[in-house]
Amino acid sequence: MIAYIPNSLIVFVQNFDCHNHSIFSDGLLRPRELVELAKKTGCDAVALTDHDNTGGLAEAETAAAELHIRFIRGVELSVTWPAKSSVAVAATADLNPITIHVVGLGIDPLDATLVAGIASIRDGRLERARQMGAHLAHMGIEGVFEDALALAENKDMIGRTHFARAMVTRGLATSVGAVFGKFLTPGKPGFVAHQWASLGDAIGWITGAGGVAVLAHPGRYKLSKQEMRQLLTEFKQAGGQAIEVITGSHEKHQYREYAALAREFDFMASRGSDFHGHGESRFQPGTLPPLPDDLVPVWTVLQ
């Protein structure tokens, strides 16, 4: 990636993409295929950050070594915030708990505490999916659970994206995003709440495994400015070190908004497409704009 500056000097900027998914969670590509795509699109480094799963890291790392592209071991943990015991409760008294995501970069996937933590998050996914299917069946949309399960390469990781794909296939919506908006978000008929990890636990598992905790796509969360500041405060207090500034779900004005918050809270900045698959994701790996040059990229502290 090349950035041009006013004095006509050319500055080479490392093209790191720190947020991607494979079939080991809810992506459409195998880990090797993801790395091959990242190489094709010009990435200098790529991270695999499957939801609550590290099973694809070995395959991706082997492919990256063969293709001479740097690989970052990652994971994306599901968190319920604010937790009942959260210090944020008083400041967000009217906020119902929401699901947020914390990306761990540079982790040791064999760390025993991280492995146990990830397993604890995965527990209950299948039962939640059955409940989602029952809710949709009550509306007259029967058999979606079975269809979604068939689409999930990793049955333990069945989630809302698999339901959305199944419903698109049935012609109930034109896109995965449209299904989420109509059926699968809080307050919609197919949504089932789930108690994930606490923010403190998730960050502790990541940092204990030698990784850096990154708040994923903050612009996606339906939070007021006050609530967002409270989340960032608690995230930092718990040991979080970075936030995603440039990411696939952020609009241009959010690049500026979260760059300003990264400066204010003294966070490192991350950049990641949040790629799931062709036709579903806005950006392929490595095709996002670069980070603002005054922010410290999170990958500068990764081994």
ZIQUILIN-V263106 format. One record per helix or strand of 2 or more residues. SS is the DSSP state (H for helix, E for strand). FROM is the first residue (numbers start at 1). TO is the last residue. Records with the same first field share a line. If there is no record, write none. Layout:
# ZIQUILIN-V263106
SS = FROM-TO  FROM-TO
This chain:
# ZIQUILIN-V263106
E = 2-4  10-12  16-17  45-48  70-81  98-105  212-215  242-247  268-272
H = 31-40  57-67  90-92  112-122  125-138  144-151  155-157  160-169  176-184  199-208  218-220  225-237  252-265  298-301
